[in-house]
Amino acid sequence: MRATALPRRRPSGVRSTRARRIVPSGVVLTTFSFLMSPAKKRLRSRERPCAPPVTCGMNTSSMNPEENNTPKPVASRLPPGVSAFLTAHGIPAAFAIRIVYWLAAFIILGVVLVGTAAYKARHTSKVELASQEIFRARTIEELSKALEAAPAADLSATARLKLAQAYFIEGNYTRAFNEYERFIATYPKHELIDAAHMGKIVCVEAQGLPDRALESYREFAASRTNSFLRTEAVFGTGRCLEQLDRLEEARQVYEELVVDLPYDLWAGRASEALRELDIELKRRAGTL
């Protein structure tokens, strides 16, 4: 019998170098196997045969990506007769389709333009008829009917101004004042808004309130320096001063208007008022 060699015992205080290597070797192997596991799975998946796709009755030819990405020829989009005609005359299909698109666009644009022109013509005819009715009106009743039938805001504004003027000429200054106020409230940005403000001031003066009208005239002339009615407001200031028997102040206003704006219509009237005022002042002074 061969003697079995017994393993040598190491002292209890001495650790084996191999034992010291167990833990780091295990960590390395575990990490390596973890990192390699996806690669192994990929290799196994390559080794396994791929299952055929489940078509469920679909056309498998359409699932070819190369075939789906390939654009269809332009001629295949056209009807057979059109495609044959283009081929016989040597016309490219893409060019023909482009021409058709342009023709369709021009047809649509033409329809829109014709419809817009017809609408504008119809609207213009209504506006013309209403404007004729407004300018033919001579009485307040006719103006009121024209105002109700006016299709456009500009015409209704014009009719309302003319209606206020008709009330003023009739002597109904309260109704005229109310119509001017309604115009200002309804059309605050209208190009004739200054005429409405001036109409209100004239109505106040005509009602026998020259002191209130004087303040309004001065405010109008100071705030609307570029208005075409500013010289009328200045002349109205002198007229109100005459009514308040402040003749020297009125004379100064008329004189400034004549000197500053000699070619203005209201400067001509101021010149006439200035001559009459000088006669009145001389009469009062006893020098006439």
Buried (B, 14 or more C-beta within 10 A) or exposed (E): EEEEEEEEEEEEEEEEEEEEEEEEEEEEEEEEEEEEEEEEEEEEEEEEEEEEEEEEEEEEEEEEEEEEEEEEEBBEEBEEEBBEEBEEEEEEBEEBBEEEEEEEEEEEEEEEEEEEEEEEEEEEEBBEEBBEBBEEBEEBEBBBBBBEBBEBEBBBBBBBBBBBBBBBEEEBBEBBBBBBBBBBEEBEEBEBBBBBBBBBBBBBBBBEBBEBBBBBBBEBBEEBEEBEBBBBBBBBBBBBBBBBEBBEBBBBBBBBBBEEBEEBEBBBBBBEBBEEBBEBBEEEEEEE
